[in-house]
Amino acid sequence: MTKNEFLKKSELKLINLEKDYRYNNYSKQLLAYKLGADISKTYNLNYMWQKTLLIISSSCFLLNNDLNSKIALKSLYKVAIALENISEINDSIEQFDVDFLRILSALCYDISGYQANAYCIARKIQEYRLATELDHNLDEDNFIIQLLLNALLKKIPAIKQIVLEKLKKENISEPFEITLKAFNVWSNQILDLSGDEFLSLFEQSYSLYLKAGNIYISQLILLFVTRIKMYNKRSINLKLKNIVGDNAIWKKYIKLLSNDYFEVHGKIKGIEKKKSVFEFWTSQIRAIDDGLLSKDESFVVQMPTSAGKTFIAELFILKHLINTQKNILYISPFRALASEKVSELGKYFSYLGYKVTSSTGSYEYEPMFDSVFDDADVFVFTPEKADSVFRTIPDFYNNIAAIVVDEGHIVGDLNHRAALAEMLLIKLKIKYPKIKTLFISAVMPDVNAEEYARWLSNNKENILRSKLFSDSDMKEEWEPTRKNIGYFEWTLGQNGKPNGKIQFTNVKTDSEEKPAFVPYYLRGNEYGLSSVNNKPETTAVLGIKLAETGNTLIFCGQVIRIKYVANKFKTIFQKYTNGISILTPDNNKESYFYSKSWYGEEHWITKSILYGIGIHFGDMAEQVRAAVENDYKNQKLKIMLCTNTVGQGVNFPIKNIIFYDITVGYKKGIGQIPISYRDFWNIIGRAGRAEKETEGNIIFIINSQTDKKITKSLSKKKI
């Protein structure tokens, strides 16, 4: 049998494993059970374990011979999810070493191109050590496991330090020494951009541990060998070197990413805090392969929320700064987002000698602008400021090489800001046709993306999409995290009492495709519910329950509805002062200080923040809203009530989103106006932020069949 024939046979075996009815059935049961669904548990964890090991070994074999094997990458992603789910259910605690399951899950996520998920899983492992009652020293094995965990947590500077210290020790075994040398060379390649013999050393390490009969460590190293081969495809250093060569500024930028030297304001980080950025995500690889850096053209970036679009913009900006020695304009539609972008872009650009500054006023002339203009390289403007500068300082645009338009889907909206942005782009295209544009949107339909690409670049193909594989169609999209979409409604249980049930529309319980549902998620008398027909009260109680699993956001179409729900939280708190940990009053919060200053101690917004409930809507005092955002990011607020302002680009760590309603207003002759499809997807895209969660939950509160119909319509993603 030839090698190609053997590979084909292995691929066929993996395809058959992928189609395995029992394995697929059990995988769906595990996910449903983890979410709390009421299912008849027929899964067999031992069967799952045996099949999982077979899939891992077959997938690694295929990838070691063909790094582009789709079936192998898909299989490892599927296995990663299954292992994650097994590690999270009570059934597995006595049967398995849960942390070992997590290590395997994280490695499978890493190999299959979901590095952010790998990081999330690895973070759950506090301290992991092998132990045995036999007379056998496991120190070396435990050290290797620690190295693997550090690699999954992107702690490459820490790896380099502890490996060098260990290599100085005497009396270490040959396999261990080879492994240490492999990690040393690999860390040098990442941090110093030198050394390339790490793969052969890792392969030698695997062979030695396998020969020694150390199945446990050899299996982990086998997975890591495959992961290292994928590194060679995804490495920022190696991939950029093929495009930009040995340019000194690019090399310094890569070192800044991988070494993670600095805290905010230039303070040097301790080595335990350093987290290396050394690989591209799948979405970013697609952007580079489609010409982001190699072509001097304009592009539309059409990718989901949290897919790494800011990094893509950063690469685009740096390319034009280096190649043209001209300035860059970053147009941000909202002031809060503008300030966030200045901080993000300045993190590395400032150490490369580039100054990032913002100006977000509207039409007034700013005397300080002339002095800023002289030495800045990257300007972050709102559309109002960009338009004002065009009219009052027209020469400014003579020195602009490229423009990044963030949240580009606002162009075409029926409002003043959108009209300004669109007219500005038209005027710039006419007067300065050589300026290149990167037009970014998370929620733009494909037909619109093609129209904008044709308009900006005269080429409808200049669209950078987050495709799962380079030849995937538009339906096969890569997204860093998963979304579980469901709805909550009250029904009568068999005992005649109200049963608050969550039914997931896209989570199945078995291979028969039955939707998963969680019965009795809430009960009629929980937290003193006065009536199951009281929607604000139901929303508050559901928010408390979901917040136990992670940061929860409650969307309300109008501010008055935010107030209704906020008041119910207050009522619940007054009844259960000692029973709900997330509602513990705390006046030591930035958001409470500013709310008290602006609104007073007795205002409903201030009271809500005191109890741990953030409030976020457009007409709030900007200082209060910014403080709420910071406290929510830092988990000082576990619940946030908001309108669609949350869809305006600011990044939050959100695990759960509850839709109190899906209407944003009322118009005479039309009735209730539902949230736009675009705004809806922009909001739900924020559930399950990359590197914070592996999945997010979106729950609608249903009070009528009309609610259910609109919900199902919105939940179907349009291509």
N, C-alpha and C positions, 0 to 999 in steps of 0.2 A: 504494500500500500504506500503510495507517494504521500509526501507531506500535505499537498493540497487536498488529496482525497481524505486524509485523516482530519484535516481542518473542517472540511465539508461535513464529515460524519459528526464531529464534535458540535458543529453549529446546528445540525439537525437534532442532535440530542438535547441541546439547549432550547430549541424551538419546541420540542415535545414537552420539556419540563415547564416551559412557559404556558403551555396549554393544559397542564395537569389540572383536572377538574377539582380534585380534593384540595390541592395547594391553593388554588385561586379562591375556592369556597372558604377555606380556613382563614386566608388573608383578609377577606372581606368581613368575616365574623370578628376577627381580632380588632379591626379598626372600629367597627360598630360597637363592640363591647367596651373598648377603651373610652369611647365617647359616652358610655352609659346606656347604650341601647338595650332594649328588652329583647333578647334573642335566646333561642334554644341552642346552648353551646354544644356543638358537636365536634369542635376542632380538637385535634390531637397534637399537642405541642411537640411530642417526640417525633412525630411524622414531619411536622414543620421544620424541626431542627435538622433532621437527616436530609431532607430535600434542600434546605437552605445551604448546607455545607456542599452538597453536590453542585448546586447552581453557582456558588462562589468559585469552586475549583474549576468548573467548566468555563466560566466567564473569564477568569484570570488566564487560563490557558489560551483562549481565543484572543484576548487582548494582547497577550505577550507575543502573539504572532501577527495580529492585525489590530492596531490601535484604534481603527475606525469601525470596529465591529459594532453595529447598531444593536444587535440582539444581546450582545454581552453587556453593553452599557445600560440598556433598558432593564435587563435582568438584575443587574447589581443594584439599580435604583429601587426596583421592586422589593428586592431582598432587604435593602437598607430600611425601607418603611416597615416591612414585616418584623425585623429584628427590633426596631424602635418600639413598635406596638407591643411585642412580647415583653420587652423590658419594663413596660409601664402597667402591666396588669398583675393583679395579685396572684394569679395562678402560677406564675413563673418563679416566684420568690424561692420556693422550696426545691423546684426542679432544676433551676439554672443559676449560674453565676451571672447576676443581672448586669454588673459592670462589664463583664467580658462581652455580653451581648451588645452593650453600648459601644464598646471599642470596635467590634465587628461592623456594627451599623454605621458608625462614623467613617470607618475606612471605606465601606461600600459607597456611602454618599460621596466621599472625597473622590474616589476613582470615577464614579459615574457623572461627575461634573456639578455636584451640588455641595460645594465647599462650605457655604454658609450653614447648611444643615449639619454638616460634619462638625463644625465648630460648636453649634448648639448642643449636639448630643455629647460631645467630649466635655463640655462645661459641667454636665450633670455628674461627672465622675469626680468625687471629692479627693479620695485617696485610694489607690488600688494596689494591693500587694498579694502576690501568691504566697500560700502557706502550705506546709506539709508536716505530717508527724514523722516522716521518714528522715533518716540521717542524710539530708541532701541540702546543700546551700543554694538558696534561690536568689541570692543578692544580684547576680548578674542578670538573671531573667527579669527581676523586678526593675532593674535599671533600664533594660531595653523597653519594657512596657512604659516606663516614664518618658523615655525618649519619643516613643510613638505618640503618646498623649500630647507632649509638647509640640510635636509636628502637627497634630490635628488642631491644636489651639493656636497655631501659627507663632509659637514662641521660639523662633529660630535663634535669636541672640542668646537665649538661655541654653539652648541645645549646644551651641558652640562653646559656651563657658564650661558647662559641666562635663562635656566630652573631653575637652583639653585637660581638665583636672584629673579625670579618671584615667586618661592615657598615661599619666605620670606614675600611676600605681604599678607595683610589681605583682607578679603571680596572678595574672589574669589569663583566662583560657584563650586559645587561638580563635574560636568562633566569635567570642566576645570582643577581642581586639580588632578583628576584621570589621565587625559591626560598628564599633566606635570610630574606626577610620572612615567608614562609609558615611556616617553621619557628619564627621568633621569636614570631609571634602564637599559634601552636599551643602552644608551650612556656609562654607567658604564661597561656594558658587553663588548662593543667594545673596549673601551680605557683602562680599568683596568682588563679585563678578569674576571669580577666578576658579579654576579647577573643573574638570569634566569627567573624572574617572569614577565617579560615585556609583554609577549603575553597575559596573562590573564588580565593585566591592560588595554591593548589596546582594547581587546574585551569588557571589562566593559565600557570603554569610548564610544565605538560605541553604545552600548545598551542605555546608558544614553542620548546621543545626539539624537538618534532615538526616544526614548520615549519622549524627550522634543520637538519633532517636528522640529528639526533643520536639514532639509533634506540636505542642502548644505554641512555642516560640517560632518554629519553622512556618506554621500556618500564618501567623501574624506577619512574619517577614515576607512570605510569598505575596500576601496582599499588598504589603508596602513596596515590594519590587514593582508590582503592576502600577501602583500609585506613582512611583518615581518615573516610570515610563510615560505616564500621562503628564507628569510635570514637564517633561521635555517638549510636550506639545503646547503647554499652557504657560510656560515660564515667561514673565514679563521681560526679563533680561534677554532671553534667547530669541523671543519673537520680535522684540523691538530692534535687536541688533541686526536682524536680517533686513530691516527697513531703513533705520537711521544710521547704521554703522557705529562708529566709535565717537560720535559727537559728545563732547565733554559735558554739555548741559543735560542731555538725555541721560548720560551715565550717572551724573550727580542726582538727578531726579529719581532714577531707579534705586539708588542707594538710600535716598531719603525714605522711599516707600518701604524698602526691605528692612532697614535698620531701626526705623521708628524712634528716632533719637529724642524728640522733644515733646514736652507737655505744652499746654497753652502758655503763651507769653514767653516761650523760649527756654523754660526750665527743662533740664535734662531728665529724662525718664529713668527710673530705676529699672534694672534688667528684668525684674519679675513682671513689670507692667508693659514691656515692649511686645508689640504684636505686628509681625511682618506682613506686608502686602507684597506678594511675590508671584502671584498667578493671576491670569485673567479668568473671569467667569465666561461661561458659554456665550452669553449675549455680547460681551466685549470682544471675544474672538471673532464672532460673526461680523461685527462692525469693522474690525481691522482687516479681515479677509475681504470685505466688500469695498475697501478703498479708503477708509477713514483717514489713514495716514499717508497712503501712497498716491492718492489722487488729489489734485488741487481743484476740488469741486465743492459745490454745496450739497448738503444731505438733509433728508428728513429722518429723524430717529423715532421710530414707532415701536416702543417697547413697554411692557407692563411696569407698574409701580414697583419699586424696589429691585429692578433688574440691573442696576449699575449704570444708569444713564449719566449721572454726575461725573463719574470717572471717564466716560466716553467724551463728555464735553471738555473735561480737563485735558485729555490727550489732544483733542482738536485745537484747543486754545494754545497749548504749548507748541504744537507743530507750527502754527502761524506766527507765534512770538519769535521762535528760533529762525524760521525760514524768511521772514519778511522784515524783522526788526521794527515792525509797526505795532500799533495798539489794537486791543480787542475790546469789543463792547458786548456785555452780557445783559440782555433785557429780561428782567424778572417782573411779572405782572403785579406782584404784591410787595409791600414794604417789608413785611416780616420775612418773606422768602428771600428778598434782596440781602437783608442783613445776614441770613444764614449762609447764603452763597459767598459773601465776602469772607466769612470765617473759613468755609470749606476750601475755597480756592487759595486763600492766603496761607493755609497750613503748610504747603510745600513751596508755592511760588515765591514767597518772601525769602526763602533760603536759596533760591536760584537767582536772586537779584531783581525780581519783578515785583512791582507794587500793585496791590489790588485795592481799589477804593470804590465807594458807592456814593450816589447822589440820588435821593428819592423824592426831592421836592417836585412841584408841578411846574407852574409857569413863572414863578418869581425868580429874579436874578439873584444868584448867590455870590457875594463878593469873594468868598473863599475859593470859588470854583477855579479861578485863574491860576492860583498857586498850586492847587491839586493837579490841574491839567498839565503843569510843566513836568512833573516827575512820575506820574502814574502810568502803568502799562495796561492794566485791565480795569475797565470801568463797569460797574454794575448799576444800571439805571432801571427805573420803572418806565413804562411807555410814555407817561406824561413828561418825565425828565428828558428822555431821548428825543421827543418831539420838540420840547422847548429848546434844547441845545441845537437841533437842526435849524431852527428859525433864528436863534439869537447868536450862535457861534458856528456858522456853517463850515468854517475852515476845520473845525474839529474832525469832521468825517474824512478829510483828505488823508489823515494818518491812521485810518481804521482799516485793518486787513481783513477782519472777519467779525461776524456777529453771531452770538448764540441767542436763540429765542426760546426761553424756557416756558413750559406750560403753553405751548404754541396753539393748542386747541381753543384758547380764548379768542383767537382771531376769527371773526365771523359771528361772535356773540352780538346781541343787540344791546350794547351799552357803550358808554363813552370811551372807556379804556380800550376795549377791543377795536373800536373804530380807529383810535389813535395808532394802535400797533399796526393795523393793516395798512393805513395810509402811510405810515413811516416806512414800512417795507417797500411799498410801491414807489415812494419818492427816492429811496436809496437805490433801488434797482435801476431806476431811470438815470439818476445823477451819478451814481458810483457803481457801475455794473461789474467792476472787478472785485468788489467786496464779496467774500464767501460767507454763506449762512449755514448754521446748524440749527435746524428747526425741530424742537423736541416735544413729544406728546406721548402720554401713556394711554390715551383713550381715543385716539383718532381712528375712524373706520378706514379700511384699506383704500376705498375709492377716493376719499379725501387725501390720504397720504400720497397717492399717485398724482393727484391734481397739484398739490403743493410742491412735490418733487419736480414736476414738469415746469411749474411756474418759477421756482427758485434756481433750477439747474439746467432746464431744457432737456431733462432726461427723467422720465417717469420711473426708471429703474434705480435711481439714487435714493433708495429707502433702506435704512439700516434696521433690520428686524431681528427679534430674539428667537431665531429658529432653533429647534432642538438639534437638528443636524444641518449641515451646509446645504443639502438638497431637499430639506423638508418643505412641504407646502405651508400655506398660511395658517392652516388648522393645527399644525404640529408645532406649538409654541413652547419655548423653554421659559419657565418661570421659577424663581428661586424657592418659593414656598407654595404650599397647597392651600386651597380654600374649601371649607366644609360649609355648604349653604343649606339652611333649613328654616322652618317657621315654627313659631310657638302659638298654641291655641288651647283654650280650655274645652274639655269634654267631660261628660259624666262618667265616672268609673263604675265598676260593677257594684260597688257599695252605695251608689247613688250620690257620692260626694264628688266635688270638682277635681279633675285631674288635669294639671298643667303639663302638656306634652310637647316635646320638640321632635319634629320629623325632618330628617335631612333628605333633601331632594337629590343630592349627588353622592350620597354614601349608601352603599348596598350591604345587605346583611349576608348574602350568599350568592352563589352563581345563578340563582333564579332571578337576580336583579330586584329583589324586594327592598324598598327604601327602609333605611334604618330609622327607628324612632325611639325616643327616650320617654317612657311613661313616668308619671309622678315626679317630673323634674321639679315642679312646684305643687304644693297642695293648697287647697282652698283656705286653710287657716294659718298658712305659714307667715310668720312675722306679723300676725294680726291683720291679715287682709280682710277688709270690710266687705268687699264684693268682688267677684271675679269679673264683673262688668266694668270695673273702674280701671281703665287702661293706664292712666298715670301710675296708679298704685301697683298694678301688675308689672309695669316696666321697671319701677324702682326695685321691687323684690327680685325680679329676674336679673337686674344689674348686680345686685348684691351677691347673688348666687354665682353668676358667671365670673365676677371679679375675684372669686377665690382661686380661679385658674390662671389669672393674668389680667393685665391692664384692659379695661373695658370702656368702649366708647358707645354712647347712646345718641343716635341721630334723631333730631326733632326738626321737622320742616320749618317751624316758626318759633320765634323767641317766646311767645306766650305759652307754647307747649313745653318748652324747657322749664319755664317757671312752674307749670303744673307738676311736672315730674320732680323737680327740685323740692317743692313743698312736701311731696310724699316721702322723700328721703328724710326730711326733717321730722315728719310725724313718726316714721319708723324708728328713728334714732331716739326720740323722746320716750318711746315705749320700751326699747331694748338697749338701754345705755350700756349694759355690760355684756351683751351677747353678740355684737357684731364688730369684729376687730377692725374692719376697714372703715368703720364710721366713728372711730375714736377721735374726739375733738383734738385739734392740734393747731395752735396759733403761731407756731414757729415755722411758718412757711412764707416764702417770698410773695406768693400770690395772695396770701391773707393780708400781709402788710400793705400791699398796694391797693387791694380791694377796700380795705378799711380806710385808707387814706382818700380814695376817690369816692366811695359810696357810703361810707359810714359803717359802724359796727353792727347795726341792726338790719342792714339791707339784705335782701334774700340772696344776692350773689355772695356777699361776705359770709353769711351764715352757711351757705352750701360749701364754700371752700374750707371753712372751719371744720366741717364734718368729713372732709376728704373728697368732696364732689367738685370737680372742676367745671367751670362754665366758659363757653367759647362761642361768640357770635360776632358778626361784623361791626356792630355799633358800640361794642364795649370800648372802654378806654384802652388805648393801645398798650400802655404800660402794664395794665392788669392782664390783658390777654397774653402778652409775651411772658409774664411771670407764670401764668397758668400753664403755658406750653412747657416752660422749663421744669416746673414742679411735676408735671405729668411724665415728662421724659425721665426724670429722676425718681419716679414712683413714689413721690410724696403725696400724689393724688392718684388713686387707683381707678377712679371712674370719671369720665368727662361727658357732660351734656353739651351738644353742639348743634349748630346748623351746618349748611354745606360749606362754611368757611374752612372746615377741616380738610376739604378737598383741594385747597389752594396751595399745595406743594410742600407745606411744612411737614417734616418727618416726625412721626410719633411711634413709640413702641406699642402696638395694639395687638392684643391676642383675640379679643372678641368685639364685634360690632353688633349692636341691637338697633333695629329700625323701629322706633316708636310709630312712625308713619312714613309714608312715601309721597306725601303731598307737600308742596312748598308755598301754596297760596290759593287764593280763590278769585275767580274772574266772573263777573256778572254775565249770564248768558251761556257760560261754559261750565261753571262749577269748579270743583277742586282741581288744581293743576298739579299733576304728578311731577316728581323730580325727573330731570332729564336723564335719558339713558347714559349720556356721557358723564354727568356728575355722579350718577349712581356707581358706575364702574370705577370712577376716580376715587370714590370713598372706600368701596369694598377692597380695592387694591391695597389699601393700607392695613388690612388685617393680616397678621403674620409677617411682620417685617423681617427681612433677611438678617441673619446673625442674632436675632432676638427670639424667633420662634421657627419651628419647622412647618407649622400650619396655623391658619387662622379660622375662626368661626364667625359666620354671618347669620344672624337670627332675626327674622321678621316677626313682629307681633301681629297676629291675624285676628281681626274682629268680625270679618264678613267674607263672603265668597268673592266680592269685588276686590278686597285686599289680596286674596289668594291669587286671583287671576292676574292682577297687575304685577304682583311679586314674581310669578312664574314667567311672565313676559320679560321683565327686566333681567331676570337671572340667566336668560339665554344670551350668551355672548355673540354679538354679530361680527361677521367677518367682512 
